Amino acid sequence: MKQTFTVTGMTCGHCEKAVTRAVKQADPQAEVSIDRAANKVDVQSEQPRELLAQAIAEEGYTVAA
């Protein structure tokens, strides 16, 4: 299922890689698409939303929605 998160604090390509890596650690099968300018992270995953949001937050980014 597709889940969209609003993630603030991503300022560069390294940030995008860190968020992608965090999601992939929670779900290796996940597909991640990031629009840094819009602070949007789309994740195609069957994992619970809370687990994915926690993984992103643990990287130091704020997950608003």
C-alpha positions in Angstrom: 0.0 0.0 0.0 1.2 3.5 -0.7 1.8 5.7 2.2 2.8 9.4 2.1 4.8 11.1 4.9 5.5 14.8 5.3 9.2 14.8 6.4 11.0 18.0 7.4 14.7 18.5 7.8 15.8 17.0 4.4 18.2 19.5 2.8 20.4 17.4 0.5 20.9 14.2 -1.4 22.5 12.7 1.6 19.3 13.3 3.6 17.3 11.5 1.0 19.7 8.6 1.1 19.4 8.4 4.9 15.6 8.4 4.8 15.6 5.8 2.0 18.1 3.6 4.0 16.0 3.9 7.2 12.8 2.8 5.4 14.6 0.0 3.6 15.9 -1.3 7.0 12.3 -1.4 8.3 11.1 -3.0 5.0 13.7 -4.2 2.5 11.0 -4.7 -0.1 9.8 -1.0 0.2 9.8 1.3 -2.8 10.7 4.9 -1.7 10.2 8.1 -3.7 11.2 11.4 -2.3 10.2 15.0 -3.3 12.6 17.0 -1.1 11.2 20.4 -2.3 7.7 19.4 -1.1 9.0 17.5 2.0 7.1 14.4 0.8 8.2 10.8 1.1 6.1 8.2 -0.7 6.6 4.6 0.5 5.1 1.6 -1.1 5.1 -0.9 1.7 2.9 -3.4 3.6 4.6 -2.4 6.9 2.6 -0.4 9.5 2.7 3.3 9.1 4.0 3.8 12.6 7.0 1.5 12.0 8.0 3.4 8.9 7.5 6.8 10.6 9.6 5.7 13.5 12.4 4.5 11.3 12.5 8.0 9.6 12.4 9.8 12.9 15.2 7.7 14.3 17.4 9.2 11.5 16.7 12.6 12.9 14.0 13.9 10.7 10.6 15.2 11.7 7.6 13.2 10.4 4.6 15.5 10.4 2.0 13.3 8.7 
